[in-house]
Amino acid sequence: MLTKVILENFRSFKNKTIFDLESLKYQILQNTNVNEGILKGALIIGPNASGKSTLNVEDRTLLDMLFRDKFVMGAFDACLFCHKKNIHLEYHFLIDNKKIVYLFEVNKAGDITSENLIINEKKIIERDLQNAKVNINNQTTKIMNKLFSSKVLLLKKCYFSDFFVSMPIITKLMDFLHHSVYVDASNKIAHSYNNVSHIIQDVDQNVINEINSTFNSLNIGFKISKSKEDKISEINDFDGHVKSYRVKAEQPIIFFQRNDMNLNLPLDLESLGNQTLVNMIPSVLYCCQHKSLLLIDEFSSGFHNRLEELIIKYFFINSKDSQVIFTSHSTNLLNNKLLRPDQIYTVTFDPNLGSFIERFSDENPREAQNLEKMYLSGKFGSLPDYKL
């Protein structure tokens, strides 16, 4: 599981920033939201354009660099608010009780200037612009710079070249990352990093059945179906007349059927919240079943308060070694029946400092206090100062 992320000079984050996922002293939600001292998720909240999404982008950047074929230049736009040359990204994991630290730095040209993989304080990969060393089972191999690209992570090259076949701990780390999913909820897009598509039109009937079973168990009042053929649907108008319409299937179409109505509506005619839910739910179910990291940007797009809570609770209850990191503007989620104070981060943007984060637990709120009320009163900062 991911235990900590450290970033510096990355997009709007000028100064060294530590995003910590290790649990603190709180006892609430211990059985559902914590796994062996590691938090199973975190909420990032704050004003528009404060830098919330960047805290998910830095995780997505690692996934893109490891598993995408193309180098993602846009991720390495240096911070606009400082003069440092290199972007620093550092990831801490706990896998099979082994502490893994993976870090690299990238310059403004997109060249990887340094890269280190450390397992239980022992360096496995050590690299700079000119040279690299890989230590496998106490045997160190030097790799000349002509054998690797300055824009490709050495971890990626070594892993996919079977360098680490004798080191199962690295395989488990890469499996955890490989199963991860990034969901852009506002645009209803899911990005996976293996061969499993989470786009609702692509999933097979087994996944459709699983989604409907989940909806039924959670008392969500509809089910879905998929058709690859033109379909004629009928609807009763307010005068009792039956009207028919044809949906032309240029690609597979997802249909909604409400439990209390004999009516099939195509996905694009449903509400924004239902569209978001159906496009997000395959990723949620998949990450509950596979050790992975689920990143969701703009989580609350179109959701009712109770639906927001339901999805997050479902993930925490049904996942074990997976984690969800999600951004939202919804203060309804600041609820100590849903999240612990150490699971909530605010992001604030300052013209001189850039973006910076604060953790609710830094203010030592009591477990029974109303977190939403405290936030709206300004206790945790990161509250927009709008005036009419």
Disulfide bonds with the S-S distance in Angstrom:
none
